[in-house]
Amino acid sequence: MPIQIADAYRNSSFAQLQTGLLFNLPVPDPEQPQLPEGISLCMIVKNEERFLAECLESVKDIVDEICIVDTGSTDRTVEIARSYGAKIEFREWRKDFAWARNEALAMATKRWTFVLDADEELEKESIQLMRSLRTTPAGLACIYISIVNIIDDSAGAGTMSHRLIRVFPTNPLLRFTGVIHECLIMTDGRELAAVLAPITILHKGYTGEMLAAREKDARNKPLISRAYEENGDDAFSLFNFGNSSICSGNAEIGCEVLERMLALPGPAKLYYPLAYLLLTQAYAETFGDDEKAIAKVDEGIARFPNDAGLVFTKGQVLRKMDRWDEAQEHFEKALTLREMMAYSVMTDEELFEWKIFWSLASIHEHKKDFDRAIEYVEMALANKPESLVLQKSKAGFLESLGRYYDADIAYRRMAESDPERGRVELVNYLLRRHRYAQAIAIVENEIEPGMNHEVVSNLNLAAARGMMEANYGDPLPFVEAALRHTPGSGLALMLLERIFTERGDTAAIERLHVEELDAPLARPEDFVRRAHRLLALGRDDDARFVADQGLQMDPHNPELRFNSALASLRLGDMARAIHGFGRVEAQSPEVFNTAVQMRAALLLQQGEGDEALAFLEQRLAAQDHTASAVLDSARTLVGGGARAQARTLLQAHVGTDQQIALELAALLLQDGDIAGAGRVATAALK
């Protein structure tokens, strides 16, 4: 389908710069023969009826032939391809993407080759540039283009982009290699030459829904392992295997492989910043080793100082460590690096759209500067106005400022823009404002047939909690309605047990405890409840298994981490228990404080008094230094026989609270240091 069109880009300063050819392509050797003008689209497909028509529709007016290799479709893929005039070759799948790509390349007859996957589309703004390429002389230089991946993120649909060679001269010297994550090479061993072009492809295959539907992960894992086994010293094979291992939950092996890759001799590769980012996140989030995470991201920033992703990630880790001012500095620095990311192989486009602004809002929220927090969240909303997460943040800041009229409007807008999830937030807000009648009226009157079961359950639970808090009506029907929609809901089961307990209905409690063990588990809180019940029954193996299953869904859940560690302790697995209690984070203060004392006690039991002290001091630094937390920690040390360490801990905080000083004085007196006890007590009582 050749097209003749006058192209405004042809004579632009961009196109004419330096070489006189489009995209500054080098002028080919005049002796090199040129294939007929045009673009050959080359694809490999299998069961792509869901995507293929949209893909081909996006390029039908700029390609001159469509060359497709089908590896075994059983749906309408071939029919759709033929409707666009495609040439189709059928090949049996050999579990080798490079081989399949090269089979499609062999079909091309036009001057330029364009490679697409079925779940990709050419961006409309790139059509004119691609048209201009048809008549451009081709040598051996290839063209990097941007691939923008539509992904799921915490604020809704987001984008992350990377750059790959997808446009190149049609020439047998240019072929793909690699059974998976295949890359283009020169078959005669020469280094590949390439230029960067402002052409963009949109990729839809990385949303959670798409990945689940196509089972890409299950298909790709064996190929990644095979590539690693066959090319164990190749940086790209190591990167793909390490990345795949971390993403599939095997972080220990993944980190080991990525560290090995980064230690390889030779120049840094374009994907090295992403490796540093993966390692930093794994050390901080999976292993809970924030210091190691900081050391790794600092190593990455030293090599790639203008990588916004690394600078932003360091800010995230610093925030996790409660180093708020340093975190703010890194978020602000990341904002200045947007232009530099044009040269990055992988760019999280959402960083500059909303993530940095939202992170800065969280910094000011922590500092109780809600006015400034609102300013930043509004910057994020300007780029992502439909995000319920951002709308919720703004509404919450307004509520914290006592601007209830504005907060009311914000929550109602959420309910309008997202009638299901937004209604839940509105109901919870009304309950917090003790406007029980309005909240319950929404639950009773605005639940519509066909609404999401999770949403309906949450609305009913919100109403039940409000009724119990205000002693307003009977909450039982609302809890029962929640359980009809989400049978294994841990929150609903806990509320139901509380209702039965308050009513003294022991028979109902016993019946509940038996029946709930057969309920399905779908949410982190469901796993929390089940693990708790199994621990109560003494089924420690089962409890640990359930807690660990829940942690795959919510790796930072403090209750699940605590339950897993407690089960390990009961099973005699001391090392795992100590590690598990140490990974409980502070989102739930009661669980966190209990875990801290448990880990310290276990360390003391093993004679590790200094390590117990260091751990307690580290954990105290990560939360508000309340006198009760310091006293509890000191008493734990004393109970474990680490009196010297208890004195050290109390002395570090002696000036913050009179009770701490008196506790230290008593301890010194018990240990025979009468003079020291007197000095501390006198200073405390002044």
C-alpha positions in Angstrom: 0.0 0.0 0.0 2.5 2.7 -1.2 1.7 6.3 -0.4 3.0 9.4 -2.1 2.7 12.4 0.3 4.5 15.8 0.7 6.1 15.6 4.1 6.6 18.8 6.2 9.4 17.0 8.1 11.5 16.4 5.1 12.8 20.0 4.9 12.8 20.8 8.7 15.9 21.8 10.6 15.6 18.6 12.5 15.7 16.4 9.4 18.5 18.4 7.7 20.8 18.7 10.7 24.4 17.4 10.1 23.9 14.7 7.5 21.1 16.0 5.5 19.2 12.7 6.0 16.2 12.1 8.2 17.1 11.5 11.9 20.8 12.4 11.0 21.2 8.9 9.5 24.7 8.5 8.0 24.9 8.8 4.3 25.2 5.3 2.9 28.0 4.2 0.6 27.0 5.3 -2.9 28.1 1.8 -4.2 25.6 0.1 -1.8 22.5 -1.1 -3.8 19.2 0.2 -2.6 16.1 -2.0 -2.3 12.8 -0.6 -3.6 11.5 2.4 -1.6 9.1 1.5 1.2 8.7 -0.1 4.6 8.2 -3.8 5.4 6.3 -4.4 8.6 7.6 -7.7 10.1 5.7 -9.5 12.9 5.5 -12.8 14.7 2.1 -13.7 16.1 0.1 -16.4 17.9 -3.5 -16.0 19.1 -3.5 -12.2 19.0 -7.1 -11.6 17.9 -7.5 -9.3 20.9 -4.9 -6.8 19.7 -3.9 -7.4 16.1 -6.5 -5.3 14.3 -5.7 -2.2 16.3 -2.0 -2.7 15.7 -2.4 -3.1 11.9 -4.9 -0.2 11.7 -2.3 2.1 13.3 0.3 1.4 10.5 -1.8 0.5 7.4 -1.2 3.8 5.8 2.6 4.0 6.2 3.8 0.4 5.5 4.1 -1.1 2.0 3.9 -4.7 2.9 3.0 -6.7 6.0 5.1 -9.8 6.6 3.8 -12.1 9.4 5.0 -15.4 10.8 2.3 -17.3 12.6 3.5 -19.9 15.2 0.2 -21.7 15.7 -2.8 -19.5 16.2 -6.1 -21.2 16.9 -8.2 -18.0 17.0 -9.0 -15.3 14.4 -5.5 -14.0 14.2 -4.8 -15.2 10.6 -8.2 -14.0 9.4 -7.5 -10.5 10.8 -4.0 -10.4 9.3 -5.3 -11.4 5.8 -8.0 -8.7 6.0 -5.1 -6.2 6.0 -3.4 -7.8 3.0 -0.6 -9.5 5.0 1.7 -12.1 3.6 1.7 -15.0 6.1 4.1 -17.8 6.7 3.3 -20.6 9.1 6.1 -22.0 11.4 6.0 -24.4 14.3 7.1 -22.7 17.5 10.7 -23.5 18.5 10.8 -21.6 21.8 13.2 -19.1 20.2 12.1 -15.6 19.6 15.1 -14.5 17.6 14.6 -17.4 15.1 11.0 -16.5 14.7 11.8 -12.8 14.2 14.4 -13.7 11.5 11.9 -15.9 9.7 9.7 -12.8 9.3 12.7 -10.6 8.3 13.5 -13.0 5.5 10.1 -12.2 4.0 10.8 -8.4 3.7 11.4 -6.9 0.2 11.3 -3.1 0.9 14.1 -0.7 1.8 13.3 -0.4 5.5 12.1 -2.9 8.0 9.7 -2.0 10.9 9.2 -4.5 13.7 6.1 -4.5 15.9 4.4 -6.8 18.4 0.7 -7.4 18.1 0.0 -5.5 21.4 1.7 -2.4 20.1 0.5 0.5 18.0 2.3 3.3 16.2 1.5 6.7 17.9 -0.5 9.0 15.6 2.1 11.8 16.0 4.8 9.5 14.6 3.0 8.7 11.3 4.4 11.6 9.3 8.0 10.8 10.3 7.6 7.1 9.4 6.2 8.1 6.0 9.2 10.3 5.4 11.5 7.3 6.0 10.1 5.3 3.0 12.3 7.1 0.4 15.3 7.7 2.7 18.5 5.9 1.5 19.5 3.0 3.7 22.9 2.0 4.7 23.4 -0.2 7.8 22.6 2.3 10.5 19.5 1.4 12.5 17.0 3.6 14.4 16.2 3.6 18.1 12.6 4.5 18.8 10.6 5.0 22.1 8.3 2.3 23.3 5.8 3.7 25.9 4.5 0.9 28.1 1.0 1.3 29.5 1.3 -0.1 33.0 -0.7 -0.4 36.2 0.4 2.0 39.0 -0.9 3.1 42.3 -2.6 6.1 40.7 -4.3 4.2 37.9 -2.9 3.6 34.4 0.6 4.9 34.0 3.4 4.8 31.5 7.0 3.7 31.4 9.1 4.1 28.3 12.2 2.4 27.0 14.2 2.6 23.7 14.8 -0.3 21.3 15.9 -0.6 17.7 12.7 -1.4 15.8 13.4 0.3 12.5 16.4 -0.7 10.4 17.6 -1.3 6.8 16.3 -4.5 5.2 19.6 -6.4 4.9 20.7 -10.0 5.7 23.6 -8.6 7.7 21.0 -7.4 10.3 19.5 -10.3 12.3 18.2 -11.0 15.8 19.9 -13.1 18.4 18.7 -14.5 21.8 15.9 -17.0 22.5 14.1 -14.3 24.5 14.4 -10.5 24.8 16.1 -10.8 21.4 18.3 -8.0 20.2 19.5 -7.0 16.7 23.2 -7.6 15.8 25.5 -7.4 12.8 26.0 -11.0 11.6 29.5 -10.3 10.5 30.6 -9.3 14.0 30.8 -5.5 13.4 29.4 -3.1 16.0 25.9 -2.0 15.3 25.4 1.7 14.4 22.2 3.5 15.4 20.6 6.9 15.7 17.8 8.1 17.9 14.4 9.1 16.4 11.3 10.8 17.9 9.1 7.9 16.9 6.9 6.3 19.5 5.2 3.0 19.9 2.4 2.4 22.5 2.6 -1.0 24.2 -0.5 -2.2 26.0 0.7 -5.7 27.2 2.1 -4.8 30.6 -1.1 -4.0 32.5 -2.0 -6.6 35.2 -5.1 -7.6 33.2 -3.2 -8.2 30.0 -0.4 -10.1 31.7 -2.9 -12.4 33.4 -4.8 -13.0 30.3 -1.8 -13.9 28.2 0.3 -15.7 30.8 3.4 -14.1 29.5 5.3 -14.8 32.7 4.7 -18.6 32.6 5.8 -18.6 28.9 8.9 -16.5 29.3 10.5 -18.0 32.5 11.8 -21.2 30.8 13.2 -19.2 27.9 15.0 -16.7 30.3 16.5 -19.7 32.2 17.6 -21.2 29.0 19.3 -18.0 27.8 21.0 -17.7 31.2 22.3 -21.3 31.0 23.5 -20.8 27.4 25.1 -17.3 27.9 26.0 -17.2 31.6 28.6 -14.5 31.1 26.6 -12.3 28.8 25.5 -9.1 30.6 22.1 -9.0 28.9 21.3 -12.6 29.8 22.3 -12.0 33.4 20.1 -8.9 33.5 17.1 -10.7 32.1 17.5 -13.7 34.5 18.1 -11.4 37.5 15.1 -9.2 36.7 12.9 -12.2 36.1 14.0 -13.9 39.4 13.3 -10.8 41.5 9.9 -10.2 39.8 8.9 -13.8 40.4 9.7 -13.7 44.1 13.2 -15.2 44.1 15.0 -12.1 45.2 18.0 -13.8 46.7 19.1 -15.4 43.4 18.0 -12.3 41.4 20.2 -10.0 43.4 23.1 -12.3 43.3 22.9 -12.5 39.5 22.5 -8.7 39.0 25.5 -8.1 41.3 27.5 -10.4 39.2 26.4 -8.6 36.0 27.4 -5.2 37.5 30.8 -6.6 38.3 31.6 -7.6 34.7 34.5 -5.8 33.1 33.9 -3.4 30.3 31.8 -0.3 29.7 28.4 0.1 31.4 25.4 -1.0 29.5 22.3 1.2 29.0 20.2 -1.1 31.3 22.6 -0.9 34.2 20.6 1.9 36.0 17.6 -0.3 36.0 19.6 -3.1 37.6 20.7 -0.7 40.3 17.1 0.3 40.8 16.0 -3.3 41.1 18.7 -4.2 43.6 18.0 -1.1 45.7 14.3 -1.9 45.9 15.0 -5.6 46.7 17.4 -4.7 49.5 15.1 -2.2 51.0 11.7 -3.9 50.6 12.3 -7.6 50.4 15.2 -7.9 52.8 14.6 -4.9 54.9 18.2 -3.8 54.7 17.9 -0.1 54.2 21.6 0.6 54.7 22.6 -1.8 52.0 19.9 -0.3 49.8 21.4 3.2 50.3 24.9 1.9 49.5 23.7 0.2 46.3 21.8 3.2 45.0 24.7 5.5 45.8 26.9 3.2 43.7 24.4 3.5 40.9 24.2 7.3 41.2 28.0 7.6 41.2 28.0 5.8 37.8 24.8 7.5 36.4 24.4 10.8 38.3 21.7 12.1 35.9 19.3 9.1 36.2 16.2 10.5 37.8 14.9 7.0 38.6 17.9 6.3 40.9 17.8 9.7 42.6 14.0 9.3 43.2 14.5 5.8 44.5 17.1 7.0 47.0 14.6 9.5 48.2 12.0 6.7 48.7 14.5 4.7 50.8 15.5 7.8 52.8 11.8 8.5 53.5 11.4 4.9 54.7 14.3 5.4 57.1 12.6 8.6 58.4 15.4 10.8 57.0 12.8 13.2 55.7 14.9 16.3 54.9 17.3 14.2 52.8 14.4 12.5 51.1 13.0 15.9 50.2 16.4 17.0 48.7 16.5 13.9 46.5 12.9 14.3 45.3 13.5 17.9 44.4 16.8 17.0 42.6 14.9 14.3 40.6 12.6 17.0 39.3 15.5 18.8 37.7 16.6 15.7 35.7 13.7 15.3 33.3 15.6 16.5 30.2 18.5 14.1 31.0 16.1 11.1 30.9 15.8 11.6 27.1 19.1 9.6 27.0 18.0 6.8 29.3 17.1 3.4 28.0 14.2 3.1 30.5 12.2 6.0 31.8 9.3 6.0 34.2 7.2 8.7 32.6 5.0 8.9 35.7 7.9 10.2 37.8 7.5 13.7 36.4 3.8 13.5 35.9 2.8 12.8 39.5 5.1 10.5 41.5 7.7 13.1 42.6 5.0 15.7 43.4 3.1 13.1 45.4 6.2 12.1 47.3 6.9 15.7 48.1 3.4 16.1 49.3 4.0 13.1 51.7 7.1 14.9 53.0 5.1 18.0 53.9 2.3 15.9 55.3 4.8 14.3 57.7 5.9 17.9 58.6 2.3 18.8 59.2 2.6 21.5 56.5 -0.7 20.5 54.9 -1.0 23.7 52.9 2.3 22.9 51.1 1.2 19.2 50.8 -1.9 20.4 49.0 0.2 22.5 46.6 2.2 19.5 45.5 -0.7 17.1 45.2 -2.5 19.7 43.0 0.6 19.7 40.7 0.2 15.9 40.5 -3.6 16.2 39.9 -2.9 18.7 37.1 -1.3 15.8 35.1 -3.5 13.0 36.4 -6.9 14.5 37.3 -8.8 11.3 37.3 -6.5 9.5 39.9 -8.6 8.5 42.9 -5.3 8.1 44.9 -4.4 11.7 44.3 -7.9 13.0 44.9 -8.0 11.1 48.2 -4.7 12.6 49.3 -6.0 16.1 48.6 -9.2 15.4 50.4 -7.3 14.0 53.4 -5.1 17.1 53.6 -8.1 19.4 53.5 -9.7 17.3 56.3 -6.4 17.5 58.4 -6.5 21.3 58.0 -10.1 21.4 59.3 -11.3 22.7 56.0 -14.4 20.4 56.2 -16.5 22.3 53.6 -13.7 21.9 51.0 -13.0 18.3 52.2 -16.7 17.4 51.8 -16.7 18.7 48.2 -13.5 16.8 47.5 -14.9 13.5 48.8 -18.1 14.0 46.9 -16.2 14.6 43.7 -14.4 11.4 44.3 -17.7 9.6 44.5 -18.8 11.3 41.2 -15.6 10.5 39.3 -15.4 6.9 40.6 -18.9 5.9 41.9 -17.8 2.6 43.3 -14.5 3.3 45.1 -15.2 7.0 45.6 -18.4 6.1 47.5 -16.4 4.1 50.0 -14.1 7.1 50.8 -17.1 9.4 51.1 -18.9 7.1 53.5 -15.7 6.7 55.7 -15.3 10.5 55.7 -18.9 11.0 56.8 -18.4 8.4 59.6 -15.3 10.2 60.8 -17.4 13.4 61.0 -20.0 11.5 62.9 -22.6 12.0 60.2 -23.9 8.5 60.6 -27.3 8.9 59.1 -25.9 10.3 55.8 -23.3 7.5 55.6 -25.8 4.7 56.3 -28.2 6.3 53.8 -25.6 6.0 51.1 -25.0 2.3 51.9 -28.7 1.5 52.1 -29.8 3.5 49.0 -26.9 3.8 46.6 -25.7 0.2 46.2 -26.7 -0.8 42.7 -27.1 -4.2 41.1 -23.9 -5.4 39.5 -21.6 -3.2 41.6 -18.1 -4.6 42.4 -18.4 -7.1 45.3 -15.4 -5.7 47.0 -16.9 -2.2 46.9 -20.2 -3.4 48.2 -18.5 -5.2 51.0 -16.4 -2.2 52.0 -19.5 0.1 52.1 -21.3 -2.3 54.4 -18.3 -2.7 56.6 -17.9 1.1 56.9 -21.5 1.3 57.9 -21.2 -1.4 60.5 -18.1 0.2 62.0 -19.9 3.5 62.2 -22.9 2.0 63.9 -20.7 0.2 66.5 -18.7 3.3 67.2 -21.8 5.4 67.7 -24.0 2.7 69.2 -26.4 3.5 66.4 -28.7 0.7 65.2 -27.8 -2.9 64.6 -24.5 -3.5 62.7 -25.1 -7.3 62.2 -27.0 -7.1 58.9 -24.3 -4.9 57.4 -21.5 -7.3 58.4 -23.5 -10.3 57.1 -24.1 -8.4 53.8 -20.4 -7.8 53.5 -19.7 -11.5 54.0 -22.2 -12.5 51.3 -20.2 -10.4 48.8 -16.7 -11.3 50.2 -17.0 -14.6 52.1 -13.5 -14.7 53.5 -13.1 -11.1 54.4 -10.8 -10.9 57.4 -12.2 -7.5 58.4 -15.8 -8.7 58.3 -14.9 -11.8 60.3 -13.2 -9.8 63.0 -16.2 -7.5 63.2 -18.6 -10.4 63.4 -16.6 -12.0 66.2 -16.6 -8.7 68.1 -20.4 -8.4 67.7 -20.9 -12.0 69.0 -18.5 -11.4 71.9 -20.3 -8.2 73.0 -23.6 -10.1 72.9 -22.1 -13.1 74.8 -23.1 -15.5 72.1 -20.4 -18.2 72.6 -22.2 -20.7 70.4 -22.1 -18.3 67.5 -18.4 -17.6 68.0 -17.6 -21.4 68.1 -19.6 -21.8 64.9 -17.9 -18.9 63.2 -14.4 -20.3 64.1 -15.2 -23.6 62.5 -16.9 -22.2 59.3 -14.4 -19.5 58.5 -11.6 -22.0 58.0 -13.3 -23.1 54.7 -13.8 -19.5 53.4 -11.8 -18.3 50.4 -8.8 -16.0 50.9 -8.5 -13.1 48.5 -7.1 -10.1 50.4 -4.2 -9.5 52.7 -6.5 -9.0 55.7 -8.1 -12.4 54.9 -4.7 -14.1 55.3 -4.0 -12.1 58.5 -7.3 -13.4 60.0 -6.7 -17.0 58.9 -3.1 -17.1 60.2 -4.3 -15.7 63.5 -7.0 -18.4 63.9 -4.5 -21.1 62.9 -2.1 -19.9 65.6 -4.9 -19.9 68.1 -5.5 -23.6 67.2 -1.8 -24.5 67.5 -1.6 -25.3 63.8 1.7 -23.4 63.5 2.9 -25.0 60.2 -0.4 -24.1 58.5 -0.3 -20.6 60.1 3.2 -19.9 58.7 2.2 -21.2 55.3 -0.9 -18.9 55.2 1.0 -15.9 56.4 3.7 -16.4 53.8 1.1 -16.8 51.1 -0.4 -13.5 52.1 3.0 -11.8 52.1 3.3 -12.7 48.4 0.3 -10.4 47.9 1.3 -7.7 50.4 5.1 -8.0 51.2 5.1 -5.2 53.8 2.1 -6.2 55.8 3.2 -6.0 59.5 0.6 -8.4 60.8 1.5 -11.1 58.3 5.2 -10.6 58.9 4.6 -10.9 62.7 2.4 -14.0 62.3 5.0 -15.7 60.1 7.7 -14.9 62.6 5.6 -16.1 65.6 4.8 -19.4 63.8 8.5 -19.8 63.1 9.3 -19.3 66.8 6.8 -21.9 67.8 8.2 -24.3 65.3 11.7 -23.9 66.8 13.1 -22.0 63.8 14.9 -19.3 65.8 16.9 -17.8 63.0 13.8 -17.3 60.8 11.8 -15.9 63.8 14.6 -13.3 64.6 14.8 -12.3 61.0 11.0 -12.1 60.6 10.4 -10.0 63.7 13.1 -7.6 62.5 11.2 -7.0 59.3 8.0 -5.8 60.9 7.5 -2.2 59.9 6.0 0.6 61.9 2.6 1.1 60.0 0.9 -0.7 62.9 2.5 0.7 66.1 1.2 -2.0 68.4 2.4 -4.9 66.2 5.7 -3.1 65.5 6.5 -2.6 69.2 5.6 -6.2 70.1 7.8 -7.4 67.3 10.7 -5.2 68.5 10.5 -6.6 72.0 10.2 -10.2 70.7 13.3 -9.9 68.5 15.3 -8.2 71.2 14.3 -10.9 73.7 15.3 -13.7 71.3 18.7 -12.0 70.7 19.3 -11.8 74.4 18.3 -15.4 74.8 21.1 -16.2 72.4 23.6 -14.1 74.3 23.6 -11.3 71.7 23.2 -8.4 74.1 25.1 -5.8 72.0 23.1 -6.7 68.9 19.9 -6.5 70.9 20.8 -3.0 72.0 21.8 -1.9 68.5 18.5 -3.2 67.2 16.4 -1.5 69.8 18.2 1.8 69.3 17.7 1.5 65.5 14.0 0.9 66.0 13.6 3.7 68.5 15.2 6.0 65.9 12.6 4.9 63.3 9.6 6.1 65.4 8.8 8.8 67.9 10.9 8.4 71.0 8.1 7.9 73.5 9.1 7.3 77.1 7.1 4.1 77.2 8.9 2.7 74.2 12.3 3.5 75.7 11.3 2.0 79.1 9.9 -1.2 77.5 13.1 -1.6 75.5 15.3 -1.1 78.6 13.2 -3.6 80.6 13.5 -6.1 77.8 17.3 -5.8 78.1 17.3 -6.2 81.8 15.0 -9.2 81.7 17.4 -10.8 79.3 20.4 -10.2 81.6 21.8 -7.3 79.5 21.9 -4.8 82.3 24.9 -2.9 80.9 23.2 -2.5 77.6 20.0 -1.3 79.4 22.0 1.4 81.1 23.5 2.5 77.8 20.0 2.7 76.2 18.6 4.7 79.2 21.6 7.1 79.3 21.1 7.9 75.5 17.5 9.1 76.3 17.9 10.3 79.9 17.4 13.9 79.1 14.1 13.4 77.3 11.8 12.3 80.1 11.9 12.2 83.9 10.6 8.6 84.1 13.5 7.4 82.0 16.0 9.2 84.3 14.4 7.6 87.4 14.5 4.2 85.7 18.2 4.7 85.1 18.8 5.8 88.6 17.0 2.7 90.0 19.1 0.5 87.7 22.3 2.1 88.8 21.3 1.8 92.4 20.6 -1.9 92.0 24.0 -2.4 90.4 25.8 -0.7 93.3 26.6 2.7 91.7 25.1 4.8 94.5 26.9 8.0 93.5 25.8 7.7 89.8 22.2 6.9 90.9 22.2 10.0 93.1 23.5 12.3 90.3 20.9 11.1 87.8 18.0 11.3 90.3 19.0 14.7 91.5 19.2 16.0 87.9 15.8 14.5 87.0 14.0 16.0 90.0 15.4 19.6 89.6 
